[in-house]
């Protein structure tokens, strides 16, 4: 007796093909030249299949980047905790700098950033699905640093993260300087001096 095709498996295969095609096209031709038609052709699906799951090109780009983390719901966001906050933050910041300097990561993130600036709904999705969970994981590690006396007990953790990451983001966004491990270390050292225990 022939097996009935599993439509959910086929749908997931199509979804993954669309996300992979989106990332590939952004890397090859840049965001501006990517069209829904090109994504559909690369993924081997109809245009309507894409519009059934995503309302805009920006939404497809967002999900394609979220998919880089494999299982967005199940990934472990916890930061390393060796007991040494400075060493742990340097490790994380060095990895972040390397990621932002990687062309395969950088192009889709630039495209997503442009979309987020111009699309309030997409900005809200970005905050809820990606930025907020990652920030909460970072703040959990910072709280450990507070308990260990390595960070001021009364430090505003949202402000600590902004002071740590904003200069990196600005340098990357404006291409105003190199993204190096030394730069990552300097940011961590400056932040820990600014928020050291009294």
C-alpha positions as CSV (number, residue, x, y, z in Angstrom):
1,X,0.0,0.0,0.0
2,X,1.6,3.4,-1.0
3,X,2.4,5.8,1.8
4,X,0.5,9.1,2.0
5,X,2.9,12.0,1.5
6,X,3.6,13.8,4.8
7,X,2.5,17.4,4.0
8,X,4.0,18.8,7.2
9,X,7.4,17.4,6.3
10,X,7.1,18.8,2.8
11,X,6.1,22.2,4.2
12,X,9.0,22.3,6.6
13,X,11.4,21.3,3.8
14,X,10.0,24.2,1.7
15,X,10.3,26.6,4.6
16,X,13.9,25.7,5.2
17,X,14.7,26.0,1.5
18,X,13.1,29.5,1.4
19,X,15.2,30.6,4.4
20,X,18.4,29.2,3.0
21,X,17.7,30.8,-0.4
22,X,17.1,34.2,1.3
23,X,20.4,34.1,3.1
24,X,22.3,32.9,-0.1
25,X,20.8,35.6,-2.3
26,X,21.5,38.4,0.2
27,X,25.2,37.3,0.4
28,X,25.4,37.0,-3.4
29,X,23.6,40.1,-4.7
30,X,22.9,42.3,-1.6
31,X,19.5,43.0,0.0
32,X,18.4,45.7,-2.5
33,X,18.5,43.3,-5.4
34,X,16.7,40.4,-3.6
35,X,13.1,40.0,-4.7
36,X,10.4,37.5,-3.5
37,X,10.4,36.1,-7.0
38,X,14.1,35.4,-6.8
39,X,13.8,33.7,-3.4
40,X,10.9,31.6,-4.7
41,X,12.9,30.5,-7.8
42,X,16.0,29.7,-5.8
43,X,14.0,27.7,-3.3
44,X,11.9,25.9,-5.9
45,X,8.6,27.1,-4.6
46,X,5.8,29.4,-5.8
47,X,5.7,33.0,-4.7
48,X,2.4,32.4,-3.0
49,X,4.1,29.8,-0.7
50,X,6.3,32.6,0.6
51,X,3.4,35.0,1.1
52,X,1.5,32.4,2.9
53,X,4.1,32.3,5.7
54,X,5.6,35.8,5.6
55,X,4.0,39.2,4.9
56,X,7.1,41.0,3.5
57,X,10.6,40.5,2.4
58,X,11.8,41.9,5.7
59,X,9.9,39.2,7.6
60,X,11.6,36.5,5.5
61,X,15.0,38.0,6.1
62,X,14.3,38.1,9.9
63,X,13.3,34.5,10.0
64,X,16.3,33.5,7.8
65,X,18.6,35.0,10.4
66,X,16.7,33.6,13.3
67,X,17.1,30.2,11.7
68,X,20.9,30.5,11.8
69,X,20.5,29.7,15.5
70,X,19.0,26.4,14.4
71,X,16.2,25.8,16.9
72,X,15.3,29.3,18.0
73,X,13.1,28.1,20.8
74,X,15.4,25.4,22.2
75,X,18.8,27.0,21.8
76,X,20.9,27.5,25.0
77,X,21.4,31.3,25.3
78,X,23.3,31.1,28.6
79,X,26.6,32.9,28.7
80,X,29.8,31.2,29.9
81,X,30.2,31.4,33.7
82,X,33.7,30.5,34.8
83,X,33.4,32.7,37.9
84,X,35.4,35.4,36.2
85,X,33.0,38.0,34.7
86,X,35.8,39.9,32.8
87,X,37.1,36.7,31.1
88,X,33.5,35.6,30.3
89,X,32.5,38.9,28.8
90,X,35.7,39.1,26.8
91,X,35.0,35.6,25.4
92,X,31.5,36.7,24.4
93,X,32.5,40.0,23.0
94,X,35.3,38.5,20.9
95,X,32.8,36.0,19.4
96,X,30.4,38.9,18.7
97,X,33.1,40.9,17.0
98,X,34.2,37.9,14.9
99,X,30.6,37.3,13.9
100,X,30.0,40.9,12.8
101,X,33.3,40.8,10.8
102,X,32.2,37.7,9.0
103,X,30.8,38.6,5.5
104,X,28.3,35.7,5.5
105,X,26.8,36.9,8.8
106,X,27.3,40.6,8.2
107,X,25.3,41.0,4.9
108,X,22.0,39.6,6.2
109,X,22.3,41.4,9.5
110,X,22.8,44.7,7.7
111,X,19.8,43.9,5.6
112,X,17.7,43.1,8.6
113,X,18.9,46.3,10.4
114,X,17.7,48.4,7.5
115,X,14.3,46.7,7.6
116,X,14.0,47.1,11.3
117,X,14.7,50.8,11.1
118,X,11.8,51.2,8.6
119,X,9.3,48.7,9.8
120,X,7.8,49.1,13.3
121,X,6.1,45.7,13.3
122,X,9.3,43.9,12.3
123,X,11.2,45.9,15.0
124,X,8.8,44.6,17.6
125,X,9.3,41.0,16.4
126,X,13.0,41.5,16.5
127,X,12.8,42.8,20.1
128,X,10.5,40.0,21.2
129,X,11.9,37.0,19.4
130,X,15.6,37.7,19.3
131,X,16.9,40.8,21.2
132,X,15.0,40.3,24.5
133,X,15.8,36.6,25.1
134,X,19.5,37.3,24.3
135,X,19.5,40.3,26.6
136,X,17.9,38.3,29.4
137,X,20.6,35.7,29.1
138,X,23.3,38.4,29.3
139,X,21.7,40.0,32.3
140,X,21.6,36.6,34.1
141,X,25.4,36.5,33.7
142,X,25.8,40.1,34.9
143,X,23.7,39.3,38.0
144,X,26.1,36.5,38.7
145,X,28.9,39.1,38.5
146,X,27.0,41.3,40.9
147,X,26.6,38.5,43.4
148,X,30.4,37.8,43.1
149,X,31.2,41.4,43.8
150,X,32.7,41.9,40.3
151,X,30.0,44.4,39.2
152,X,28.3,47.2,41.2
153,X,25.3,45.7,43.0
154,X,23.1,48.7,42.0
155,X,24.2,48.8,38.4
156,X,21.4,49.2,35.9
157,X,21.9,46.1,33.8
158,X,20.1,47.4,30.7
159,X,22.5,50.4,30.8
160,X,25.5,48.1,31.3
161,X,24.5,46.2,28.1
162,X,23.9,49.4,26.1
163,X,27.3,50.8,27.2
164,X,29.0,47.5,26.3
165,X,27.3,46.9,22.9
166,X,26.5,50.3,21.5
167,X,30.0,51.3,20.6
168,X,30.5,48.0,18.8
169,X,27.3,48.4,16.9
170,X,28.1,52.0,15.9
171,X,31.6,51.0,14.7
172,X,30.1,48.2,12.7
173,X,27.2,50.2,11.3
174,X,29.3,53.1,10.2
175,X,32.3,51.1,9.3
176,X,34.4,53.5,11.3
177,X,37.1,51.2,12.6
178,X,38.3,47.6,12.7
179,X,36.4,44.9,14.6
180,X,39.2,43.1,16.4
181,X,39.6,41.0,19.5
182,X,41.6,43.9,21.1
183,X,38.7,46.2,20.5
184,X,36.3,43.7,22.1
185,X,38.6,43.4,25.2
186,X,38.8,47.2,25.5
187,X,35.1,47.6,25.5
188,X,34.7,45.0,28.3
189,X,37.5,46.7,30.4
190,X,36.0,50.1,30.0
191,X,32.5,48.9,31.0
192,X,33.8,47.0,34.1
193,X,35.7,50.1,35.2
194,X,32.6,52.3,34.8
195,X,30.4,49.9,36.7
196,X,32.9,48.5,39.3
197,X,31.7,48.0,42.8
198,X,32.0,51.0,45.1
